Amino acid sequence: MVLQMDESTLDELTNVVRRQIELIGENPGREGLLKTPSRVAKSLEFLTQGYKQDPKAVLNDALFDATSDEMVIVKNIDFYSLCEHHMLPFFGKCHIAYLPNKKVIGLSKLPRLVDVFARRLQIQERMTHEIATAVLELIGAQGVGVVIEAQHLCMMMRGVEKQNSYAMTSAMLGHFREDARTRAEFLELIRHQRGS
């Protein structure tokens, strides 16, 4: 679901993109570029819809009573974001684990929560921490661990132009920070591949 900008904001953004095309020396009136300003504006509307989403609302009624306090892990959550420094994409996998404290989240909600924070202008380090903090606070977990591994087009297409580099970030809160065994178990489990 795309959370839409109002029409005047979308029109203004379209005009800004048209002007950018002119400033780089292109003709926004040529056939291939006629609809580009509108397409780019609509693309940005989609890619930044996280600003219009509330993490608490995303979880809405998907909290369930639980008697288990065993670790819950959802790994390999695909995400796409835009770096706030160059507005170029970065993308990868997010792994989330938490220790419930009487409540668990519906499993489909964790990928949606990742999208709330990914669909903003971001840096990977902050996004990792925001996801962990949201899970900790919204469900009152005993602890949360989040690891993100991502490739950044700002490093691949420009700058150092390193095609095979990945950035890895982690946020460990509660028991994941305090207990080395809990943290090690999480890190070992996300290394485990299906079928192996």
PyMOL commands that set and color helices and strands:
alter all, ss='L'
color gray80, all
select helices_A, chain A and resi 7-23+31-33+36-47+49-52+55-59+109-118+124-139+153-156+175-178+180-191
alter helices_A, ss='H'
color red, helices_A
select strands_A, chain A and resi 63-65+72-83+89-99+103-105+121-122+143-152+167-174
alter strands_A, ss='S'
color yellow, strands_A
deselect
rebuild
show_as cartoon
